[in-house]
Amino acid sequence: MTEPDAAAALSKHVAAFNSRDLDALMAGFTEDASWVTGTSVARGHDELTELFAGAMAGLLPTLSIENLLADGDRAACQLTETLTFEGEERMYSIAGFYRLRDGRIASAKIYREGSAELA
C-alpha cells in the first residue's frame, strides 16, 4: 500500500464515522480487524459494529484529522475528538496507530489524552 492509499483509507474512515454511516465505516475494516482503546478490545466485524454503533448513538462523536503520517501498510494519526458525555460537550486529543491490509484497517491502537475511559 502506498502512502496516499493509507491516507485515503483513514480519511474515508473518519468521513464515515463523522456521518454515522455504520455500513461505510465497517466496509473500511478487514473481517478480522482489531481495535484497542484503553482497556477495551474489539475483534472482528460483530464486536466492531457493536462498539461503533454504541458510540455513535450515545456519545455523538466527531473526529478531525490534525496530522497523518503513513509508511507502507502503517499509519499514525493525530486527531481531535468532540463528543457529548452526560449532556456535556468534551474535546480530546487522540493518537491512533493503524495497520492496513488491502486498503482497509486491520488493526488500530487508540490513545485518548487523559484517559480512554470516560468518567
Residue pairs with C-beta under 8 A, 6 or more apart in sequence:
1 9
1 72
1 73
1 100
1 102
1 103
3 70
3 71
3 72
4 70
5 100
5 103
6 70
6 71
6 72
6 73
6 74
6 75
6 98
6 100
7 68
7 70
7 75
8 103
9 28
9 75
9 100
9 103
9 104
9 105
10 65
10 68
10 70
10 75
10 77
10 98
10 105
11 65
12 24
12 28
13 25
13 28
13 105
14 63
14 64
14 65
14 79
15 24
16 24
16 25
16 27
16 28
17 25
17 52
17 56
17 61
17 62
17 63
18 62
18 63
20 56
22 49
22 52
22 53
22 56
25 52
26 45
26 48
26 49
26 52
27 104
28 104
28 105
29 45
29 48
29 104
29 105
29 106
30 101
30 102
30 104
30 105
30 106
31 44
31 45
32 43
32 44
32 106
33 43
33 44
33 45
33 48
33 104
33 105
33 106
33 107
33 108
34 41
34 42
34 43
34 106
34 107
34 108
35 41
35 42
35 43
35 48
35 51
35 107
35 108
35 110
36 107
36 108
36 109
36 110
37 110
37 112
37 116
38 112
38 115
38 116
38 117
39 116
39 117
40 51
40 116
42 48
42 50
42 51
55 61
59 83
59 84
59 85
59 118
60 83
60 84
61 81
61 82
61 83
62 81
62 82
62 83
63 79
63 80
63 81
63 94
64 79
64 80
64 82
65 77
65 78
65 79
66 78
66 79
66 80
67 77
67 78
68 75
68 76
68 77
68 78
69 75
69 76
69 77
70 76
73 99
73 100
73 101
74 97
74 98
74 99
74 100
75 97
75 98
75 100
76 95
76 96
76 97
76 98
77 95
77 96
77 97
77 98
78 93
78 94
78 95
79 93
79 94
79 95
79 96
80 91
80 92
80 93
80 94
81 91
81 92
81 93
81 94
81 112
82 89
82 90
82 91
83 89
83 90
83 92
84 90
85 118
92 112
92 113
92 114
93 112
93 113
94 110
94 111
94 112
94 113
95 110
95 111
96 108
96 109
96 110
96 111
97 108
97 109
97 110
98 105
98 107
98 108
99 105
99 106
99 107
99 108
100 106
110 116
